[in-house]
Amino acid sequence: MFRMQYWKYYFEKKSVFLIFLTQILFGNLGFAQGKILFINPTQGKMIHTNIGDQLSVKYKGYLGQTEYVKSTLLEIKDSTFIVGTPLLGMDRSNTDNQINFKEIRYADVIEFRRAGVGRVLLKTGLSLMATVGTILVLKELYSQNNVSDLGKIGISIGIGLGLNQLINIALPDKPNHKMKDGWEIKVLKD
């Protein structure tokens, strides 16, 4: 009897996880759908931002200070948008979850960068491949035992930090579009 209850519990948890994963991949987290369009008429550029995309935003905070956030776009409203960590069953009225998201007014945005799902997956994949490659190279280096323990630590840190810096240089997260350069924000509701 216990074994049957265990498997039922296991598959219920797996189902919830798979549904959540599917929703993240397809950008549908159960919120009102829409798009934010960043438009620069002088340069003839337009950037579509959908729910589920990663945004890096520098904005004017509550007390006028400049703040920076890099997180997932969760909800689009008429005058604000919400970024944060997508949590299953997130309730924004619960004060315990207040730390997991930020609501930003469109008028407060100073700089922005949009990173779609493909860019996030590419950066994650490159980091994962760099980690595996580093482990394999260091395993071979350490098996020869020609390097002291302190040297091994230094080589490990150097390779890890160097590869991380290369990936961040190739795929930066810092906002690169400034609102003062003529960018405007428009909201499209589905």
C-alpha positions as CSV (number, residue, x, y, z in Angstrom):
1,M,0.0,0.0,0.0
2,F,2.8,2.4,0.9
3,R,4.6,1.7,-2.4
4,M,1.4,2.7,-4.4
5,Q,1.0,6.0,-2.5
6,Y,4.7,6.8,-3.0
7,W,4.4,6.3,-6.8
8,K,1.2,8.3,-6.9
9,Y,2.9,11.2,-5.0
10,Y,6.0,10.9,-7.2
11,F,4.0,11.2,-10.5
12,E,1.9,14.1,-9.1
13,K,5.1,16.0,-8.3
14,K,6.6,15.1,-11.7
15,S,3.5,16.3,-13.5
16,V,3.5,19.7,-11.7
17,F,7.2,20.1,-12.5
18,L,6.7,19.2,-16.2
19,I,3.7,21.6,-16.5
20,F,5.7,24.4,-14.9
21,L,8.7,23.7,-17.2
22,T,6.5,23.7,-20.3
23,Q,5.0,27.0,-19.2
24,I,8.4,28.6,-18.7
25,L,9.7,27.4,-22.1
26,F,6.7,28.7,-23.9
27,G,6.5,31.9,-21.9
28,N,3.0,31.3,-20.5
29,L,3.0,31.7,-16.8
30,G,-0.7,32.2,-16.4
31,F,-0.5,36.0,-16.4
32,A,-2.2,38.4,-18.8
33,Q,-0.4,38.1,-22.1
34,G,0.9,41.0,-24.0
35,K,4.0,42.5,-25.4
36,I,6.2,45.5,-24.6
37,L,7.5,47.2,-27.7
38,F,10.6,49.3,-27.4
39,I,10.6,51.6,-30.4
40,N,13.3,54.0,-31.6
41,P,11.8,55.9,-34.6
42,T,15.0,57.8,-35.3
43,Q,17.0,54.6,-35.7
44,G,14.1,52.6,-37.2
45,K,14.5,49.9,-34.6
46,M,11.9,47.9,-32.7
47,I,12.4,45.3,-30.0
48,H,9.5,43.0,-29.0
49,T,9.6,41.8,-25.4
50,N,7.3,38.9,-24.4
51,I,6.4,37.4,-21.1
52,G,9.1,34.9,-20.2
53,D,12.0,37.0,-21.8
54,Q,14.8,38.1,-19.6
55,L,15.2,41.8,-19.1
56,S,18.1,43.8,-17.8
57,V,16.8,47.1,-16.8
58,K,18.4,50.2,-15.2
59,Y,15.6,52.4,-13.7
60,K,14.9,55.2,-11.4
61,G,13.9,53.7,-8.0
62,Y,11.4,54.8,-5.4
63,L,13.6,57.5,-3.8
64,G,15.1,58.6,-7.1
65,Q,18.2,56.3,-6.8
66,T,19.3,54.3,-9.9
67,E,18.6,50.6,-9.6
68,Y,19.5,47.7,-11.8
69,V,17.6,44.4,-12.2
70,K,18.2,41.4,-14.4
71,S,15.2,39.0,-14.3
72,T,12.4,37.4,-16.2
73,L,9.4,39.5,-17.4
74,L,6.4,38.1,-15.5
75,E,3.5,40.5,-16.2
76,I,2.7,43.4,-18.4
77,K,0.3,46.2,-17.2
78,D,-0.8,49.5,-18.7
79,S,1.8,51.7,-16.9
80,T,4.1,49.1,-15.3
81,F,5.7,45.7,-15.8
82,I,6.7,43.1,-13.3
83,V,10.0,41.2,-13.4
84,G,11.2,38.6,-11.0
85,T,11.7,34.9,-10.4
86,P,8.9,32.8,-11.9
87,L,7.6,30.7,-9.0
88,L,4.8,28.2,-9.2
89,G,1.7,29.5,-7.5
90,M,3.3,32.9,-6.9
91,D,0.9,35.2,-5.1
92,R,1.9,38.9,-5.3
93,S,-0.5,39.9,-2.5
94,N,1.5,37.7,-0.1
95,T,4.2,39.9,1.5
96,D,6.5,36.9,1.9
97,N,7.0,36.8,-1.9
98,Q,7.6,40.5,-2.2
99,I,11.3,39.9,-2.6
100,N,10.9,37.7,-5.7
101,F,9.7,40.4,-8.0
102,K,9.8,44.1,-8.8
103,E,7.2,46.3,-10.4
104,I,8.7,49.0,-12.6
105,R,7.0,52.0,-14.2
106,Y,7.6,52.5,-17.9
107,A,8.4,56.2,-17.2
108,D,11.2,55.2,-14.8
109,V,13.2,53.0,-17.3
110,I,16.6,54.6,-18.1
111,E,18.3,51.7,-20.0
112,F,17.3,48.2,-21.0
113,R,18.3,45.0,-22.8
114,R,16.1,42.1,-23.8
115,A,17.5,38.6,-23.8
116,G,15.2,36.0,-25.4
117,V,15.0,32.4,-24.4
118,G,17.5,31.4,-27.1
119,R,20.1,33.8,-25.8
120,V,19.6,32.6,-22.2
121,L,19.8,28.9,-23.3
122,L,23.0,29.7,-25.4
123,K,24.7,31.4,-22.5
124,T,23.7,28.6,-20.1
125,G,24.9,26.0,-22.6
126,L,28.2,27.7,-23.1
127,S,28.7,27.9,-19.4
128,L,27.9,24.2,-19.0
129,M,30.2,23.2,-21.8
130,A,33.0,25.4,-20.3
131,T,32.5,23.7,-17.0
132,V,32.7,20.2,-18.4
133,G,35.7,21.1,-20.5
134,T,37.5,22.6,-17.6
135,I,36.8,19.5,-15.5
136,L,38.2,17.2,-18.2
137,V,41.3,19.4,-18.8
138,L,42.0,19.7,-15.1
139,K,41.4,16.0,-14.4
140,E,44.1,15.2,-17.0
141,L,46.4,17.9,-15.6
142,Y,46.0,16.7,-12.1
143,S,46.4,13.0,-13.0
144,Q,50.0,13.7,-14.1
145,N,50.6,15.1,-10.5
146,N,53.3,17.6,-11.8
147,V,51.6,20.6,-10.1
148,S,51.5,21.4,-6.3
149,D,48.2,21.7,-4.5
150,L,48.4,25.5,-4.4
151,G,49.2,25.5,-8.1
152,K,46.2,23.3,-8.8
153,I,43.9,25.8,-7.0
154,G,45.4,28.7,-8.9
155,I,45.0,27.0,-12.2
156,S,41.4,26.0,-11.4
157,I,40.4,29.6,-10.4
158,G,42.2,31.1,-13.4
159,I,40.6,28.8,-15.9
160,G,37.1,29.2,-14.3
161,L,37.3,33.0,-14.0
162,G,38.8,33.3,-17.5
163,L,36.1,31.3,-19.2
164,N,33.4,33.1,-17.3
165,Q,34.8,36.5,-18.4
166,L,35.0,35.3,-22.0
167,I,31.3,34.2,-22.0
168,N,30.3,37.5,-20.3
169,I,32.2,39.5,-22.9
170,A,30.7,37.6,-25.8
171,L,27.1,37.7,-24.3
172,P,26.9,40.7,-22.0
173,D,23.9,41.3,-19.7
174,K,24.3,45.0,-19.1
175,P,21.6,47.3,-20.6
176,N,22.7,48.6,-23.9
177,H,19.7,50.7,-25.1
178,K,19.3,54.1,-23.5
179,M,15.9,55.8,-23.3
180,K,17.5,59.2,-23.9
181,D,18.6,58.0,-27.4
182,G,15.0,58.2,-28.5
183,W,13.6,54.9,-27.3
184,E,9.8,54.8,-26.6
185,I,7.8,52.1,-24.8
186,K,4.4,50.9,-26.2
187,V,2.2,48.2,-24.7
188,L,0.3,45.7,-26.9
189,K,-2.3,43.6,-25.1
190,D,-3.4,40.3,-26.7
